[in-house]
């Protein structure tokens, strides 16, 4: 007699184009759900960080996704790994001070305050990495009606510069025509007692610089240009054209930054609890290199990580090793 024996074993199901035994993604779903719950992450935010659609994540989490589940699972696994690495790094990564009031920063700060209070124009110019942008952002945090337009080669022309100013002002549905946009900007700025700052102003065209001056005149607000030596040379150089005379004649404060000073180094080091003579000597040498204070902060951060990993205070050796690592990678302090 023949007996039919039913085969037993895992039930095979086709998931996203490939056969899987049972629900092979159950553990991953649990880990994703636990991470979102523990860290208060919305499903939309998780999907954006993992670079998948919110719909795909929602359906994957309920086991109803009809697309390629393996691709979604791979991206979610990478997302979980990234978050785990960040969490591990947070244990040793020191938090950089958001603002250190150095002597150089005070000079920038005072130039901005002058422009706003006197309804005048200030130019702050010099080498990169000396804290012009940081000081401007701090000034904006501490004062009302301060707007920073970030200038890049893509926003150099009058129309694109005006759009950047409009974004800084929070204008919605900005008109495309430059003249109409100028009127909206002037109406927004007028009677605010505010300050309009153009950061990296050397990227602006001559016409855009003149347009900035017109905004200052029409809206009666302070105006500040931050940039490198080029911005000042263009406005005040011996060969400047007559077209720049109206702008140059209105500049009330000119601040040239050449290099970080000793007080800057001490203030930044103190903010990181570094006070030793040998350590300050190394930091002073680093601050004299290209990148100046910006590079200094990067190096201190790396040195602090190394010291934290070794459970010791930051030493000159940590700082020198961090300096060499950035120089070898072609960073701000590379020679």
NORFEN-V866849 format. One record per helix or strand of 3 or more residues. SS is the DSSP state (H for helix, E for strand). FROM is the first residue (numbers start at 1). TO is the last residue. Records with the same first field share a line. If there is no record, write none. Layout:
BEGIN
SS->FROM-TO ; FROM-TO
END
This chain:
BEGIN
E->12-15 ; 18-21 ; 121-126 ; 146-150 ; 195-199 ; 222-227 ; 251-257
H->26-39 ; 43-50 ; 54-62 ; 69-90 ; 103-118 ; 132-142 ; 153-155 ; 158-169 ; 178-189 ; 201-203 ; 206-219 ; 229-236 ; 242-250 ; 262-271 ; 277-287 ; 292-310 ; 316-328
END
